[in-house]
Structure formats: structure tokens, C-alpha cells
Amino acid sequence: MTYRSCMNVALATLGITIGMIGAATTVRAQTEFRYDSRTVDIAAHWAARSTLAHAVMFSGMGRRLDLSMSQRDYILRHAGYVARPAMPDMAMIGAIYAAGSPKFLRPPDYGKPITLRWDPKRFDRTLDPAAQAWTLIKIASPNFHRAFHTNKGDRRIALLMLPQAAALTITLAELKRKDGRFAARDSAGRWSEPKPVDQALALWAVSNLMLAATGDAPDYWHRAYRDLVDADDYRGLAEAAYAAGHRLPPKTAAGRAIAIEALGRYALATRDPVKRKRALALARVHADALRAKDGGSLSALGLGVYGLVEASRLLDDKSYLDAAANLFRERLLPRWDEQEQVFRPDHASGPLVYTPSTLAALAAGLNAMRWHGPQPLADQAEAIYPRLLETILVRAGMLQASPLALIGADDRKRYPAAVFAHPDLPAPAKTGLAPVFAARVVLDKGRWRVADRRFVTAQAMFLANMLVMRRDGEADLFLPSDRLIALRRVR
């Protein structure tokens, strides 16, 4: 069954069946497949894509998004359709809940999206700013959608997520308190205490949407965003998020790294030269503070490397790249366990715990170094990245099932099935679980186990955003090079 057939509106072509997925898993006993630097990015892309698809189109884990026929027709025309295709019963959501169990209510049939829904009784209906933001960031990331969307059926699905992006911004606006700060709100309407990182994430998400709507690339994705989204509609929300970040600035290394990226995207999206200058100055403050830290958790180290690399690119200052290289070489690399193929915390004893956030931070740092770092550190990051992902996603079981059901027949002609979905991953029909990220895996006495199978949206979508492919030398995780060049002209 194809990605487009399980997600597209027509569900017209079914190229892979559940039986074929079962056949693919038999390869496991005959081969010793390993990710390498050539295959890992494709596998990571599909793990992220499966997570997003199940979260916002299959699971029903959020407030339903209802589109009028005229809205759908407008989108379909952009995808290349003249006649209106049939519409399946997909659970498209416009606001995503904080968490839920990814166990299917019935045996999954990817030809019938209604069978892919999760149990609503097990949803945590809290609306979390980080969950909305990370989901919006993924949806509004152009290179993510352009990869493997080669026909109008694929494009149709990508463009159906466009009104979801707009709806998520509305939810973000609803999560802004009277004091101007963004915070979570439970199903009874009670507010949680605002978190510094959520202010930065809101800024990143809204700025990202504005950048998508103002990009001048000629591909279908940018054309659709230019035609269907008015960036000016979101400038007020971006200003509110920028102000919220001033009221509640991050103090941790991880928070500062995310703030650097958010401020960079805001600087690229704003049309106000004074606000741009202030955003860049604040990004430098966070980068200087990040450079002064040389320890911390695995998440702090991974995001520290990423934040310093992005500060170097944003501010055109090589000293931050040097600091990132030193942090990677002196603090992160020594924590690599060659035997277990995993990074370990410093001076840790007892079971080793990985969450999607931990892996996301490490993926961000490794990708920053492998694509923007100096040699030979880039080579070391290139060697470690596929091994770490295979350890946590496959051997530890963080990716709870195989996403092979989502791969189109045309794409499978280009690469072996194992490139898209590791043969050691079980089929969803066998586990009854969606191919999405578990909340926690644990290494205890030499054995990995899944300690928490819940889908925790903010963490899972954070990881989905860090697992990126490059296209034409660019990846959505990083500030776009063409915009940075333009920024240097006007600065």
C-alpha cells in the first residue's frame, strides 16, 4: 500500500499490502542490514513522516479540522487536479493534544484510514504550545514535503496539511495568556506555568510559516504557500511570541540553542529593520552564553553544538563554529560508547534512559557537525549518526513499528525496502501499534526495552523535526542559506 494511497484523498492505487509488509519482515532472518551515511537520511525521513502522518491525519488525537468543499477544491487545483476525487474518512486535526496511546482501536488497514485511529479515552487533551509549535514547524518545512512527493497524488497530501498549519497557529494564539506568555491549558481550561522554551518555540513556528509563505522557489510547495497563505496574517502573532521571549527568556543551554534558531528565523521573516537588529543582538547574547558552557546533559551538549553552528551561520562569525567544534570534540565525543553504539551521560550509573527529546538533541548536534562542521569532525559525526539512530530507533524500539506501509510503489523501485524501513521493525498489523516514537526506552543490564509506549506529542514532533534529509544542499533543520545571504546584504 502506498504512502499516497493511504493518505491521499482518492485512495485509488494500492501498491503494497499488509501481506507484502509481512514478506518484507522475513528478510530480517536472512540479512544483517545496517544503516550507513547513504541510507540513514531516507530512513530518518520516513520515520519522521510516519510520525507526522499518524499524528495529524490518522490518529484523531486532537480537535478535528473540517474543510469546506471549496477549500478542498482550491487545494486540489494546486496539486494538479481538474476533477474532484472521492474523499476518505481521514481524522485531520487542527489542534493536537499533548499525548495518547498509539495502539490502534482495530486491526490496521492502510486502505481504510478509519482503522488507523487511536483510542480517544486514552488521550491527554491538554493543549501544549510545544506540541502545536513542533507540529507546525514540520508541516511548514518545504524540503520535508518536496522529498518523495513526485506526483500530484503525493502533492495533494502535502497541500492538505496546509490548512492544518493555519489551524495550529490559531491554537497557538489561543494558548497566549493575558500576560502575553504562551502556556499549556488542560481540558478543564486550567493554565500551566509558562515555560521559557515554549516562548521560543512559538516564535520559531510562526516565523517558519511566514518564511514558507514568502519563499521565491518555483516548486509546487512554495507556489502553494505563496498563493494560499498571507504572511501578513501572522506577523502580529510573531511579534507577540518575540515579546514573550523577552518576558521569559531561556536560561538553559538547550533553551538558548532553540532561541537562537527562533530568533534567526524571525530576523529572516520580519520586515522591520530595527526589530531584525534587536533579534540578531539577542541571538548573540544567547550564543555567547552557550559558548561559556562546556558541560551538561546529553541534550544540552547536542543542542549546544547545533545552536553554536547556527549562531555562526546567522551572525557570520566563525568563532561560534570553533566553539561548536570544541564542544563536540571535547565534551560530546568522549561520551560515545562504541560497544553499545550510543552516547552515555557523564558519570551516570544504573539504567540508561533515552527519550525522543534526547535523541532529537543529539541528532541536531550530529547533523550540524556532519553538514557544517570542520573535517575530520564532520567525518566522525557522519560515522556515528547512522549507528546511533539504528540503536535507538530500531534496536531499542523507539520507532514502534515499520513505516513500510506508507512507501509508494514508485519510490520502492528506486531503493530496497530496507532503506525506507529497517527490516527488524515489526509490521503495525503484528504489534497493533502505529509506527511512531515511544516516550522512553531504557538500556538496563545490557538489554534495551520500551519503558513507555505513549506518544508524547511535543517530544515526538521535536524528534521528527530533527530527523531531516538534505535537498540541494539544504535541510529544514537549518536556516536557509539564500535567506542568510540576503540578510547580510541588508544588515
PyMOL commands that set and color helices and strands:
alter all, ss='L'
color gray80, all
select helices_A, chain A and resi 3-7+18-29+40-58+69-79+113-116+120-122+129-139+142-146+152-174+196-214+220-228+231-247+253-269+273-291+298-315+318-335+356-372+377-395+404-406+409-414+417-420+428-431+457-466+481-490
alter helices_A, ss='H'
color red, helices_A
select strands_A, chain A and resi 62-64+93-96+99-100+336-337+342-343+352-354+440-444+447-452+455-456
alter strands_A, ss='S'
color yellow, strands_A
deselect
rebuild
show_as cartoon
